[in-house]
Amino acid sequence: MSFMKGKSSNSGGVEVLGTLLQAAPRPEDYQFVHFRIEGEVARLTRELHEALRRRCVYHWIEYPSAEREMRIIMMRASGVSERAARAVVAAVGRLRREPLAKLPGIAEAVEWAEAATLLNEQGERWPEAFRRSLGVVLKDEDDLVHIAPRIEAILAEAQA
């Protein structure tokens, strides 16, 4: 079998292969740099295995200020008014002071603002829009049950 057209000998194919092998990069032509960055973004709601704990580097990141969180919501959530963003930040700040299994993070605040705005655009009034979309910010059923008796006061305080 020939690698070159019109030749019946294999010698042309060997020449082509030899040329390709000479032009192929060699491992020593490269400089390899190896580094590893790993991250764990959590509020330690579950215990980590001891072997994993020994290999982790912990860096605690606090929640942003209310003003910064409002700017994040305004930037990330499409069509959310400043008033709605401020109300979400106030309500989420209040929820973070409750003894919840899963405290709401910034992502949940952004999603709650978007969900409540969408419900409001569909005709739902603000307190009800926040109430109906509460499952977006509180992911744990026990947390929803815990907050249910106080949600009216939290929302009223947030919108004041």
Beta strands, then each sheet from edge to edge (+ up, - down):
end
